[in-house]
């Protein structure tokens, strides 16, 4: 139990740190809860594309601590990131 707690606390601390690239450049990213159903990723990507938001990089957080899934996206700049956050919040997506 103590080791599990230590790892959980370490993860929480790491997740609170800003993500940096090349030692100084910030990565503009966000995580979105998505349902485990056919077309969920396509629907999300289409919504962003229809609003001229370009995704730089994507990944799926494959972790059992999340019930469904977490879609991790990186954007080219802060403007795109903030635009995506506003849009996804408007359409009832949970940003985590």
N, C-alpha and C positions, 0 to 999 in steps of 0.2 A: 504494500500500500504506500509506503514511504517513497519508493522509487517511482511508482506511477504518479504520485503527487509532484515529485521533483520534475519529471518530464512534462507534466501538464503545466506547471508554473513556468518552466523554461520556454515552452511553446507560446504561452501567453505573452511573455516578455519579448520574444523574437517577433511575434506578430505586431507588437506595439511600436517597433522600430521602423523608421522610414526606409523604404526600399531604395537602394542606390545602385547605380551602374557606373562602371569605370571610375569608381571612387568619388565622383561628384555629381554626375547627371542623375536627376530624379526620374524614376519610372512612374508614369501616370497610369495607374491600374485601379481595378475594382473587382469585387467578387459579388456575384448575383446568385441567389438561390434559384434553382430550376427544378421543376418536377421531372421525375424519371418517367418520361413518356415519349413516344415517337414524335419527332418534329419540334421538340422544345428548344433545341439549339437553333434550328433553322428559323423558327418564329422570332427568337431574340435577335439573331443576326439580321434578319429581314427588316425588323423594326428599326434597328440602328441604320441600316443601309438606306432605308426610305427617308431618313432624316439626315442623310449625307454625313454620317459618322463612320469614319474608317477605323477598323480594329487592326492594331499592329501585330498582336500575338494573342493566342488563346491557350487555355489548358483547362482540364477538368480536375477538380480536387476530389480525389477518390479516397474518401475517408469515412469510415462508418460512424463517426461522431455526428455527421450530418445525415438527416433522414433521407432526403432525396439526393440532390447533387449541388455542387457549387461550381459555377462557370467563372473562371478567372480570365479577365481581359486586360490587355495593355493597349494604351492609346498613344498616338504620336506626341500629343501635347496636352497641357492642362485644360485648354478650351474644349477639346473633344471629350475629355474625361468628365468635365463638369456638365457638358451638354448631355452626355449619356446618362449621368446620374439623374438629372432633372427629368429626362424623357422616361427612363425606366421607373422612376418613382411615380410619375404620372400614370403609367400603365400598371401600377400595383405590383411591380417586382420588388422583392426584398433585397436591398443592398446590404451585404454583410462584410 
